Amino acid sequence: MSMPVRKEGELLKWTNYLMGWQPRWFVLDGNVLSYCTSEAEVSQGCKGSVNVGDCEVNASSHDQCRFDIVVPGELCFYVRAKTKTERQEWLIALGTAKNQFCKALSIPSTTTPRSEDVSLCDLFIVEQVLGFRDEILCKKEIEPKDEVLLTACNNFLETVDAFSWYNASMNAEECTSGSRFIDNKFLHSHSRQHSIAESAIHSGGMQTDRSAQPNLVDEFGEKITMALLAKGVEAFPALISSLVLTIEILDVIGVAAMNVVKLEIADCMQVFKTAKRHSSEDIVTLGDMMIAELQIPRADVIKNSVQRFKRVVDFLHTFFDELRPAEADPFVCARTAYTKSMKGHQPIVLQYVFMVQAEDVHMVNSRKQIGANLATQRDPQGVTRFWVGACLRWTRFLPGTVPFSFA
């Protein structure tokens, strides 16, 4: 019988929009994960705890140090390790503890000690291959030998992803959600979020066609265009999808630094859903959404959600416009964009929170990281041109809004 897993150490835990990420001492003892304010307070009792057997552990694809511990329908711990290696150690420990808990309760599982070892190896290998691929994409010029390695990495990850989905479909009826730690959700998340690295090698040579590679910005453009133009049942889901993609784009810029901006999106999503619920007629256009919003009882929500979403789009346009020069500092660009587009429309407390978080240069990702995760091409002006087009479409199809100025 395996010995119970025991691991402890300091991790950053997301607390709230005012305090942000704060250090907490986490202790994994068997199937119980608990945390305290500091190591010195462990003997005084924990501030919170969770049964690992009830959790889903999700590794972030944007932040190599972050992972989320989720109890579906109840709570979620957002935590960050100091390094990528430390995150791997915690992921392995949590996965092992969950597997032991399932065995102790005699929950059916297709895993064996040997397959568990293979799963842990999967985690290390996938992370390492993703690291190789990211290093190649960050280079200014990709040499032929790099193209060969890039193709090999992509082929490997596609194969792993394919086997993951196959295993999930074969074992869906007899495995619990915790029976396989390196599950298809984890791998598919990496596959999707790192889709800009998918190979598009020309048959006649070794040059990569980056214009054919999908990314979050293009996907957002498709969704928001559909939301602006569509009439019918497709319009509302497309709008919600564009809101979700906006949050993902903000996470690429900086998970913590963009929290104040993401708060606007979260509020808009709530308003849109509430407006749809209060509307006596079907919402088939954004014009219908603006009318339906007026029908919401005044005490329920803060109104003007369409204008608030428009300001977030304006923020992103300004940010990418400021980011065009090669010497541009992303966290300075973020502060400038916030001041121009959102600062005058938010409470003093949120303005203070944004400025404090934006002051920490480490909270905003580097220009190279942002470009590698968002840009179709390495020319950031291509991204800026896209956002100008998106903003123009926005003002064109929303009656009553103030046009953006591109002077």
ABEGO torsion letter per residue (X at the ends): XBBBBBBBEBBBBBABAAAEBBBBBBBBBEABBBBBABAAAAAAEBABBBBAAABBBBBBAABAABBBBBBBGABBBBBBBABAAAAAAAAAAAAAAAAAAAAAAGBBBABBAAAAAAAAAAAAAAAAAAAAAAAAAABABBBAAAAAAAAAAAAAAAAAAAAAAAAAAAAAAABBAAABABBAAAAAAAAAAAAAABBBBBAABABBBAAABBBAAAAAAAAAAAAAABBEAAAAAAAAAAAAAAAAAAAAAEAAAAAAAAAAAAAAAAAAAAAAAABABBBABAAAAAAAAAABBAAABBBGAAAAAAAAAAAAAAAAAAAABAABBAAAAAAAAAAAAAAAABBAAAAAAAAAAAABAAABBBAAAAAAAABABABAAAAAAAAAAAAAAAAAABBGBBBBBAX
